[in-house]
Amino acid sequence: MPKSRSSRRPTGSRPRAPRRPTVAQPAPGARGRAERASAPALLWLSAKPVFVLPVLTVVLLVVGLAAPAGIGLPVLLVLAALVGWLSYLSWPVVHGVQRLLRLGTVALLLVAVVGRIAG
């Protein structure tokens, strides 16, 4: 049975509205400073279409692994920094396996950097 027009998501190119933060108040200390400093970038990212961050991540990974070492190493380091930054900011609201996946992702990116240096 085909879906009615009203049940489909709009396909326009309008950017999404920024999402409300999960944590109402920034934490004290260094974490709070990082959260406050990151807020403009996170609001900017949350207003983009949902596919932008995954596509950017895949593009950086492919370029980092396929390009010559002079280009690939800095790209992989930027990707590791991006994933590490997002993991650090999301740490208080994730638990268990999600934390292990975030740590594993950063570790694998660093292994790729070391592999590019050694290779």
QUIQUI-V665039 format. One record per pair of residues at least 4 apart in sequence whose ideal C-beta (glycine too) atoms are under 7 Angstrom apart, sorted by the first residue. I is the first residue (numbers start at 1). J is the second residue. Records with the same first field share a line. If there is no record, write none. Layout:
# QUIQUI-V665039
I: J + J
This chain:
# QUIQUI-V665039
3: 7 + 8
15: 47 + 48 + 49
16: 47 + 49
17: 47
18: 43 + 46 + 47
19: 46
22: 93
23: 92 + 93
26: 32 + 35 + 36
27: 31 + 32 + 35
28: 32
30: 34
31: 35
32: 36
33: 37
34: 38 + 88 + 89
35: 39 + 89
38: 42 + 89
39: 43
40: 44
41: 45
42: 46
43: 47
45: 53
48: 52
51: 55
52: 56
53: 57
54: 58
55: 59
56: 60
57: 61 + 79
58: 62
59: 63
60: 64 + 75 + 78 + 79
61: 65 + 79
62: 66
63: 67 + 72 + 75
64: 72 + 75 + 76 + 79
65: 72 + 112
67: 71 + 72 + 75
68: 72
69: 73 + 116
71: 75
72: 76 + 116
73: 77 + 113 + 116 + 117
74: 78
75: 79
76: 80 + 109 + 112 + 113 + 116
77: 81 + 113
78: 82
79: 83 + 109
80: 84 + 106 + 109 + 110 + 113
81: 85
82: 86
83: 87 + 105 + 106 + 109
84: 88 + 106
85: 89
86: 90
87: 91 + 102 + 106
90: 94
91: 99
94: 98 + 99 + 102
95: 99
97: 101
98: 102
99: 103
100: 104
101: 105
102: 106
103: 107
104: 108
105: 109
106: 110
107: 111
108: 112
109: 113
110: 114
111: 115
112: 116
113: 117
114: 118
115: 119
